[in-house]
Amino acid sequence: MAIKRKYFNLKFNQMTTIIRVVILALTVTLTTVNAQDFQGVATYKTQRSVDIKMDSTQMNSEMHARMMEMMKKQFQKTFQLTFSKEASLYKEDVALDKPQAAMGGEFQVVMVGGGGGSDVLYKNTKDQRYVDQKDTMGKIFLVKDDIEKIDWKLEADTKYIGEYQCYKATYTKQVEVFDDSGFSSDAEDEKEEEKEPEMETRVVTAWYTPQIPVNNGPAMYHGLPGLILEVHDGKLTVICSKIVLNPEDKVVIEKPTKGKEVNQEKYDEIMDKKAKEMMERFKPRKGREGEGISITIGG
């Protein structure tokens, strides 16, 4: 009888061990599947403050108001970040505006940067690579390069953004100080080109939530143990306004493929050249000094 009981206990313990192993295996499998299928869409509102200095005898109060409205639309935008555990797409959510009548006169606003809704940023945080499709003044570039590591400092501060508990993180970077005094003369421009650019230290602040376990965020912000929901970077503010996790319609994350392929350094060189050409083109000429308009964008 004792032998039978011992045999039964041995068999029972073996069965219990097998059941535990099977349950553990199923748990790991389900967790892996959920991690692979995990995805979402986050909506971000961005705002960049801008200093506008005007000295134009031809601009009345109505033109000034319309110009300010144009600038507001240019620097307040909505973006969508479609993300999975390893990759993301970041693209502007563009709505069609009503056509506006021309202002007339000499006033023009020309943006040298991207072309809005056609720009697409793809990031792969596993491979540490990105592909940035940018429409610049009618020409499309495909910027491919490595994701630059950000040396975040995790802080103790917390706050809620919507229903998500967020934690603070900061890092410092060197940024170029731009002269906001308006247009300069040709002689001053030549002197400026010979000088080393003046740099200053900036502290960038981000708020991330571990409740959404992806090391990603809007634009080129990434590398924290949770989705980044808010960023303060100089005069740029980015705030998440909506999150949909695992939407019914499965999202598709694919690399953009259109445009002339360059790396980030080459693209920056092209943009710097374009910016100088535009500044030269719209620089006030002799006899038109009172018509200059300076738009200074904080980095």
Sequence and secondary structure as in RCSB ss.txt:
>XXXX:A:sequence
MAIKRKYFNLKFNQMTTIIRVVILALTVTLTTVNAQDFQGVATYKTQRSVDIKMDSTQMNSEMHARMMEMMKKQF
QKTFQLTFSKEASLYKEDVALDKPQAAMGGEFQVVMVGGGGGSDVLYKNTKDQRYVDQKDTMGKIFLVKDDIEKI
DWKLEADTKYIGEYQCYKATYTKQVEVFDDSGFSSDAEDEKEEEKEPEMETRVVTAWYTPQIPVNNGPAMYHGLP
GLILEVHDGKLTVICSKIVLNPEDKVVIEKPTKGKEVNQEKYDEIMDKKAKEMMERFKPRKGREGEGISITIGG
>XXXX:A:secstr
 HHHHHHHHHHHHHHHHHHHHHHHHHHHHHHHHHHHH EEEEEEEEEE EEEEE  TT  HHHHHHHHHHHHHHH
EEEEEEEEESSEEEEEE            TT      SB GGG EEEEETTTTEEEEEEEETTEEEEEEEE    
  EEEEEEEEETTEEEEEEEEEEEEE    S    HHHHHHHHHS   EEEEEEEEEEETTS  S  STT   SS
SEEEEEEETTEEEEEEEEEES SS         SEEE HHHHHHHHHHHHHHHHHHTS  TT GGG EEEEE  
